[in-house]
């Protein structure tokens, strides 16, 4: 029996530790601005430095996790996260905080890359990514409820991320089971679905940039435009992340019943409307509604995007590359949101970000339609003569079970390599056509005369 189901929970734990910093970005940026005297743009720049460092770790590890094994880089990443964020929590000067943030961000990116590669090797990548988003949303929600009541300046958010990384450390001892059993995939193999993967990675970069441009300034919108206190904003964010938990659970239950294109396309449209509503809010009701709607559908769409990237390559290379591209977008988001809000105001910023989100929905949904969970309909599986196999099964009375039924999902094709010595021994005369075996009455697809 495969060990992959048993290995899901360590991946979820490492995923949570890696993603937590981006989920706490609003309170990090807000507290840096309040307690260290930084402007909104400067606080956003520190947040961008954190996430760019995280993205660089993902690009460095793309395709290399299976070379090193998941356990060692995960432990290095968690150690760097604990060290970097811990130093940022203890530091009182801006340069030391920035240095600690970048070290911690590299550790977060390393942990996320390990988790992404492991998720791609699971039987159901979407289910595992949904569990990861469920875990990180719950953790961030608890922190948003507690941090505003504890004070601590800029230190507490960084200390919380460092503590979570330390708590996740024991789970790395179980990461060895995440390697899928079966024939090894050649390490030098080319990236499959290169065009679709590049479009998806670019789309996730822009999509994440638009989302985190809003997320990075959401606390400022609540304080400046709506006039809320930090405690009230923390309660709104906790409620929004709680709604995100329900959204992720719903996505896990829905699974692939609707494919990936419908949740990604429709969810992105709803997200764009939520961005406009939240950024134009002038009272608690509209602000909370926009944030809750946005946080409900954001992790849902993200889980399908992660699952789509994982489905493009079983080795997890596209999952890591697309995740790193998304991290670049996440990194640029706070700075973009800060600049747009300072230059044109929050309402115009929301309109620009909503338009960006709608535009990027088109190519990303097209990738989902082209490569993600295509149904087996007439024309999707063809013989060399061009006739759809599923349609032939219906019209010619084929034996049941000989071909897939209409509407069934496509089956993965695995390339099986033969040892070089064995290939040399196989000659054309070693095979005969299919038919009843001599004297045995049994039918063979291909029978080797050399083994008789």
C-alpha positions as CSV (number, residue, x, y, z in Angstrom):
1,X,0.0,0.0,0.0
2,X,1.2,3.5,-0.8
3,X,2.4,5.7,2.0
4,X,1.1,8.8,0.4
5,X,-2.2,9.1,2.4
6,X,-0.2,8.8,5.7
7,X,2.2,11.5,4.4
8,X,-0.5,14.1,3.9
9,X,-0.5,15.6,7.4
10,X,3.2,16.4,7.5
11,X,2.8,18.2,4.1
12,X,-0.1,20.1,5.5
13,X,1.9,21.2,8.6
14,X,4.9,22.3,6.5
15,X,2.6,24.1,4.1
16,X,1.0,26.0,7.1
17,X,4.4,27.1,8.4
18,X,5.4,28.3,4.9
19,X,2.2,30.2,4.0
20,X,1.5,31.8,7.4
21,X,3.7,34.9,6.8
22,X,1.7,35.9,3.8
23,X,-1.6,35.4,5.6
24,X,-0.4,37.7,8.5
25,X,0.9,40.4,6.0
26,X,-1.7,43.0,6.9
27,X,-0.9,43.0,10.6
28,X,2.8,42.9,9.9
29,X,2.7,45.9,7.6
30,X,0.3,47.8,9.9
31,X,2.4,47.2,13.0
32,X,5.6,48.1,11.2
33,X,4.0,51.4,10.2
34,X,2.7,52.2,13.7
35,X,5.5,51.0,16.0
36,X,8.6,51.6,13.8
37,X,7.4,54.9,12.3
38,X,7.4,53.6,8.7
39,X,5.0,55.0,6.0
40,X,2.4,52.8,4.4
41,X,4.7,52.5,1.3
42,X,7.7,51.7,3.4
43,X,5.8,49.0,5.4
44,X,4.6,47.5,2.1
45,X,8.2,47.5,0.9
46,X,9.3,45.5,3.9
47,X,6.4,43.0,3.3
48,X,7.5,42.8,-0.4
49,X,11.1,42.0,0.7
50,X,9.8,39.2,2.8
51,X,7.8,37.6,0.0
52,X,10.4,38.2,-2.7
53,X,12.9,36.3,-0.5
54,X,10.3,33.5,-0.2
55,X,9.8,33.4,-3.9
56,X,13.6,33.2,-4.6
57,X,13.8,30.1,-2.4
58,X,11.0,28.5,-4.5
59,X,12.8,29.2,-7.8
60,X,16.1,27.8,-6.4
61,X,14.4,24.6,-5.3
62,X,12.2,23.9,-8.4
63,X,12.9,20.4,-9.5
64,X,15.6,19.8,-6.8
65,X,13.4,18.7,-3.9
66,X,13.4,15.1,-5.0
67,X,17.2,15.3,-5.4
68,X,17.8,16.3,-1.8
69,X,14.8,14.5,-0.4
70,X,12.0,16.4,1.3
71,X,13.2,16.1,4.9
72,X,16.5,18.0,4.8
73,X,15.3,21.2,2.9
74,X,12.1,21.3,5.1
75,X,14.2,21.3,8.2
76,X,16.5,23.9,6.8
77,X,13.6,26.1,5.8
78,X,11.9,25.8,9.2
79,X,15.2,26.6,11.0
80,X,15.7,29.7,8.8
81,X,12.1,30.8,9.4
82,X,12.5,30.4,13.2
83,X,15.8,32.2,13.2
84,X,14.9,35.0,10.9
85,X,11.5,35.9,12.3
86,X,12.8,35.4,15.8
87,X,15.5,38.0,15.1
88,X,13.0,40.3,13.5
89,X,10.9,40.1,16.7
90,X,13.8,40.9,18.9
91,X,15.3,43.7,16.8
92,X,14.4,47.3,17.4
93,X,15.9,48.9,14.4
94,X,14.6,48.9,10.8
95,X,17.7,47.4,9.1
96,X,17.9,44.5,11.6
97,X,14.1,43.8,11.1
98,X,14.5,43.8,7.3
99,X,17.5,41.4,7.5
100,X,15.5,39.1,9.8
101,X,12.5,39.3,7.6
102,X,14.5,38.3,4.5
103,X,16.1,35.3,6.2
104,X,12.7,34.2,7.6
105,X,11.1,34.7,4.2
106,X,13.7,32.5,2.5
107,X,12.9,29.8,5.1
108,X,9.2,30.2,4.5
109,X,9.7,29.8,0.7
110,X,11.9,26.7,1.3
111,X,9.2,25.1,3.4
112,X,6.5,26.0,0.9
113,X,8.5,24.5,-2.0
114,X,8.9,21.2,-0.2
115,X,5.2,21.1,0.5
116,X,4.3,22.0,-3.1
117,X,6.5,19.2,-4.5
118,X,4.9,16.7,-2.0
119,X,1.4,17.8,-2.8
120,X,2.0,17.2,-6.5
121,X,3.0,13.6,-5.7
122,X,-0.3,12.9,-3.9
123,X,-3.1,10.9,-5.4
124,X,-5.4,13.9,-5.0
125,X,-3.4,17.1,-5.1
126,X,-6.5,19.3,-4.8
127,X,-7.6,17.6,-1.6
128,X,-4.2,18.0,0.0
129,X,-3.9,21.7,-1.0
130,X,-7.3,22.3,0.4
131,X,-6.3,20.8,3.7
132,X,-3.2,23.0,3.7
133,X,-5.2,26.2,3.1
134,X,-7.7,25.1,5.7
135,X,-4.9,24.7,8.3
136,X,-3.2,28.0,7.5
137,X,-6.5,29.9,7.5
138,X,-7.5,28.5,10.9
139,X,-4.1,29.3,12.3
140,X,-4.1,32.9,11.0
141,X,-7.7,33.3,12.2
142,X,-6.7,32.4,15.7
143,X,-3.8,34.8,15.6
144,X,-6.0,37.6,14.3
145,X,-8.3,37.1,17.3
146,X,-5.5,37.1,19.9
147,X,-2.7,39.4,18.6
148,X,-4.7,42.7,18.9
149,X,-5.4,41.9,22.6
150,X,-1.8,41.2,23.5
151,X,0.0,44.3,22.3
152,X,3.7,43.6,21.7
153,X,4.3,46.1,18.9
154,X,5.8,44.6,15.7
155,X,7.3,41.8,17.7
156,X,4.3,39.6,18.3
157,X,3.4,38.7,14.6
158,X,7.0,37.7,13.9
159,X,7.3,35.7,17.1
160,X,4.1,33.9,16.2
161,X,5.4,32.8,12.8
162,X,8.7,31.7,14.4
163,X,6.8,29.7,17.0
164,X,4.7,27.9,14.4
165,X,7.8,26.9,12.5
166,X,9.3,25.4,15.6
167,X,6.1,23.5,16.4
168,X,6.0,22.1,12.9
169,X,9.6,20.8,13.1
170,X,8.8,17.3,14.5
171,X,6.5,16.7,11.5
172,X,9.5,16.7,9.2
173,X,10.5,13.2,10.4
174,X,7.5,11.8,8.5
175,X,8.2,13.5,5.2
176,X,10.1,10.6,3.7
177,X,6.7,8.9,3.0
178,X,5.7,11.7,0.6
179,X,7.9,10.2,-2.2
180,X,5.5,8.3,-4.5
181,X,6.2,4.6,-5.0
182,X,6.7,3.2,-8.5
183,X,9.1,3.7,-11.4
184,X,11.4,6.6,-10.9
185,X,11.0,9.6,-13.2
186,X,14.1,10.5,-15.0
187,X,15.7,13.5,-13.3
188,X,16.6,15.1,-16.6
189,X,13.1,14.9,-18.2
190,X,11.7,18.0,-19.9
191,X,8.9,20.0,-18.3
192,X,5.6,18.7,-19.6
193,X,2.9,21.2,-20.8
194,X,5.4,24.0,-21.1
195,X,3.1,26.5,-22.8
196,X,0.2,25.8,-20.4
197,X,2.6,25.9,-17.4
198,X,4.1,29.3,-18.4
199,X,0.6,30.8,-19.0
200,X,-0.5,29.5,-15.6
201,X,2.6,30.8,-13.8
202,X,2.3,34.2,-15.4
203,X,-1.5,34.3,-14.6
204,X,-0.9,33.3,-11.0
205,X,1.7,36.1,-10.7
206,X,-0.7,38.8,-11.8
207,X,-3.7,37.2,-9.9
208,X,-1.7,37.0,-6.7
209,X,-0.4,40.6,-7.1
210,X,-4.0,41.9,-7.4
211,X,-5.2,39.9,-4.4
212,X,-2.4,40.9,-2.1
213,X,-2.4,44.5,-3.2
214,X,-5.8,44.6,-1.4
215,X,-4.8,42.4,1.4
216,X,-1.7,44.4,2.2
217,X,-3.7,47.6,2.7
218,X,-6.9,46.2,4.1
219,X,-6.0,47.2,7.6
220,X,-5.3,50.8,6.4
221,X,-8.7,50.9,4.6
222,X,-10.3,49.9,7.9
223,X,-8.5,52.5,9.9
224,X,-8.3,55.4,7.5
225,X,-11.4,55.1,5.4
226,X,-13.9,53.3,7.6
227,X,-12.6,54.5,11.0
228,X,-12.3,51.1,12.8
229,X,-10.0,50.2,15.7
230,X,-7.4,47.5,15.5
231,X,-9.5,45.2,17.6
232,X,-12.5,45.7,15.3
233,X,-10.3,45.1,12.2
234,X,-8.9,41.9,13.8
235,X,-12.4,40.6,14.4
236,X,-13.4,41.3,10.8
237,X,-10.3,39.5,9.5
238,X,-10.9,36.6,11.9
239,X,-14.5,36.3,10.6
240,X,-13.3,36.6,7.0
241,X,-10.8,33.8,7.5
242,X,-13.5,31.7,9.2
243,X,-15.6,32.1,6.1
244,X,-12.5,31.1,4.2
245,X,-12.4,27.9,6.2
246,X,-16.0,27.1,5.0
247,X,-15.0,27.9,1.5
248,X,-12.1,25.6,1.5
249,X,-14.2,22.8,3.1
250,X,-16.8,23.3,0.4
251,X,-14.1,23.1,-2.3
252,X,-12.8,19.9,-0.7
253,X,-16.3,18.4,-0.8
254,X,-16.9,19.6,-4.4
255,X,-13.6,18.2,-5.6
256,X,-13.4,17.8,-9.3
257,X,-17.1,17.4,-9.9
258,X,-17.2,20.6,-11.9
259,X,-13.7,20.4,-13.2
260,X,-11.3,23.2,-12.4
261,X,-12.3,25.8,-15.0
262,X,-15.7,26.6,-13.5
263,X,-14.5,27.2,-9.9
264,X,-11.5,29.2,-11.1
265,X,-13.4,31.4,-13.6
266,X,-16.5,32.0,-11.6
267,X,-14.6,32.4,-8.3
268,X,-12.3,35.0,-9.9
269,X,-15.3,37.0,-11.0
270,X,-16.7,37.0,-7.5
271,X,-13.3,38.0,-6.1
272,X,-13.1,41.0,-8.4
273,X,-16.4,42.2,-7.2
274,X,-15.4,41.7,-3.6
275,X,-12.2,43.8,-4.2
276,X,-14.2,46.7,-5.5
277,X,-16.7,46.5,-2.6
278,X,-14.1,46.3,0.1
279,X,-11.9,49.1,-1.3
280,X,-14.9,51.4,-1.7
281,X,-16.4,50.7,1.8
282,X,-17.3,53.6,4.0
283,X,-18.9,51.7,6.9
284,X,-18.4,48.5,8.9
285,X,-21.1,46.5,7.0
286,X,-19.8,47.0,3.5
287,X,-16.1,46.6,4.6
288,X,-16.9,43.4,6.4
289,X,-19.0,42.1,3.6
290,X,-16.3,42.7,1.0
291,X,-13.6,41.1,3.2
292,X,-15.7,38.1,4.0
293,X,-16.7,37.5,0.4
294,X,-13.1,37.9,-0.8
295,X,-11.7,35.6,1.9
296,X,-14.4,33.0,1.2
297,X,-13.5,32.6,-2.5
298,X,-9.8,33.5,-2.5
299,X,-8.6,30.2,-0.9
300,X,-11.1,28.2,-3.0
301,X,-9.7,29.5,-6.3
302,X,-6.2,29.2,-4.9
303,X,-6.7,25.6,-4.0
304,X,-7.8,24.8,-7.6
305,X,-4.9,26.8,-9.0
306,X,-2.4,24.8,-6.9
307,X,-4.1,21.6,-7.8
308,X,-4.0,22.6,-11.5
309,X,-0.2,23.4,-11.3
310,X,0.4,20.1,-9.5
311,X,-1.5,18.1,-12.2
312,X,0.9,19.4,-14.9
313,X,3.9,17.5,-13.6
314,X,3.9,14.6,-11.1
315,X,7.4,15.7,-10.0
316,X,6.0,18.9,-8.7
317,X,8.2,21.2,-10.8
318,X,5.3,23.3,-12.2
319,X,3.7,23.3,-8.7
320,X,6.9,24.9,-7.3
321,X,7.5,27.2,-10.2
322,X,3.9,28.4,-10.3
323,X,3.9,28.8,-6.6
324,X,7.1,30.8,-6.7
325,X,5.6,33.0,-9.5
326,X,2.6,33.5,-7.2
327,X,4.9,34.5,-4.4
328,X,6.5,37.2,-6.6
329,X,3.0,38.5,-7.2
330,X,2.3,38.3,-3.5
331,X,5.5,40.2,-2.8
332,X,4.7,43.0,-5.3
333,X,1.1,43.2,-4.0
334,X,1.6,45.3,-0.8
335,X,3.9,47.8,-2.6
336,X,1.5,48.1,-5.5
337,X,-1.5,48.5,-3.2
338,X,0.4,51.1,-1.1
339,X,1.4,53.2,-4.2
340,X,-2.0,53.0,-5.9
341,X,-3.8,54.0,-2.7
342,X,-1.5,56.9,-2.0
343,X,-1.6,58.2,-5.6
344,X,-5.3,57.6,-6.5
345,X,-7.1,56.6,-3.3
346,X,-8.6,53.3,-2.2
347,X,-11.7,53.4,-4.4
348,X,-9.7,53.9,-7.7
349,X,-7.2,51.3,-6.5
350,X,-10.1,48.8,-6.1
351,X,-11.3,49.4,-9.6
352,X,-7.8,48.9,-11.1
353,X,-7.3,45.7,-9.1
354,X,-10.7,44.3,-10.0
355,X,-10.0,44.9,-13.7
356,X,-6.6,43.2,-13.4
357,X,-8.3,40.2,-11.7
358,X,-11.0,39.9,-14.4
359,X,-8.4,40.1,-17.2
360,X,-6.2,37.4,-15.8
361,X,-9.2,35.1,-15.3
362,X,-9.4,34.5,-19.1
363,X,-6.0,32.8,-19.8
364,X,-5.9,30.9,-16.5
365,X,-9.4,29.5,-17.1
366,X,-8.3,28.5,-20.6
367,X,-5.4,26.5,-19.1
368,X,-7.8,24.8,-16.8
369,X,-10.1,23.9,-19.7
370,X,-7.1,22.7,-21.8
371,X,-5.2,20.6,-19.3
372,X,-7.1,20.3,-16.1
373,X,-9.5,17.4,-15.7
374,X,-10.8,17.2,-19.2
375,X,-13.9,14.9,-19.5
376,X,-13.7,12.0,-21.8
377,X,-16.2,12.9,-24.5
378,X,-16.4,11.9,-28.1
379,X,-13.3,13.2,-29.8
380,X,-11.1,13.4,-26.7
381,X,-9.6,9.9,-27.2
382,X,-8.8,8.9,-30.7
383,X,-7.3,6.0,-32.5
384,X,-4.8,6.5,-35.3
385,X,-7.6,6.5,-37.8
386,X,-9.1,9.5,-36.0
387,X,-12.3,7.8,-34.7
388,X,-13.3,8.7,-31.2
389,X,-12.8,5.5,-29.1
390,X,-15.6,6.4,-26.7
391,X,-18.0,7.0,-29.5
392,X,-17.1,3.7,-31.2
393,X,-17.9,1.9,-28.0
394,X,-21.4,3.3,-28.1
395,X,-22.1,2.7,-31.7
396,X,-20.4,-0.6,-32.4
397,X,-21.5,-2.5,-29.3
398,X,-18.0,-3.0,-27.8
399,X,-17.6,-5.2,-24.8
400,X,-18.4,-3.4,-21.6
401,X,-15.3,-2.3,-19.8
402,X,-13.1,-2.5,-22.9
403,X,-13.1,1.3,-23.2
404,X,-14.0,4.1,-20.8
405,X,-17.6,5.2,-20.7
406,X,-18.7,8.6,-22.0
407,X,-18.0,11.4,-19.5
408,X,-15.4,9.5,-17.5
409,X,-12.2,11.3,-16.7
410,X,-9.1,10.7,-18.7
411,X,-6.7,8.1,-17.4
412,X,-3.1,9.0,-16.7
413,X,-0.5,7.4,-19.0
414,X,2.7,6.2,-17.3
415,X,5.8,5.6,-19.4
416,X,7.5,2.4,-18.4
417,X,11.2,2.1,-19.2
418,X,12.9,-1.3,-19.8
419,X,16.5,-2.0,-18.7
420,X,19.0,-1.6,-21.5
421,X,20.1,-5.2,-21.3
422,X,16.5,-6.4,-21.6
423,X,15.8,-4.2,-24.6
424,X,18.7,-5.7,-26.5
425,X,17.4,-9.2,-26.0
426,X,13.9,-8.3,-27.4
427,X,13.8,-9.0,-31.1
428,X,10.8,-9.0,-33.4
429,X,10.7,-12.8,-33.7
430,X,10.2,-13.0,-29.9
431,X,6.6,-12.0,-30.4
432,X,3.5,-13.4,-32.1
433,X,0.1,-12.0,-32.7
434,X,-2.7,-12.2,-30.2
435,X,-4.9,-15.3,-30.1
436,X,-5.6,-18.5,-28.2
437,X,-2.5,-20.1,-26.6
438,X,-1.4,-23.4,-28.0
439,X,-3.2,-26.1,-26.2
440,X,-4.0,-23.9,-23.2
441,X,-7.1,-22.2,-24.4
442,X,-6.0,-18.9,-22.9
443,X,-5.8,-15.7,-24.8
444,X,-2.7,-13.4,-24.7
445,X,-2.4,-9.9,-26.1
446,X,1.3,-10.6,-26.9
447,X,3.1,-13.9,-26.2
448,X,6.8,-14.1,-26.1
449,X,8.1,-17.2,-27.9
450,X,11.3,-17.0,-26.1
451,X,9.6,-17.6,-22.8
452,X,7.5,-20.6,-23.9
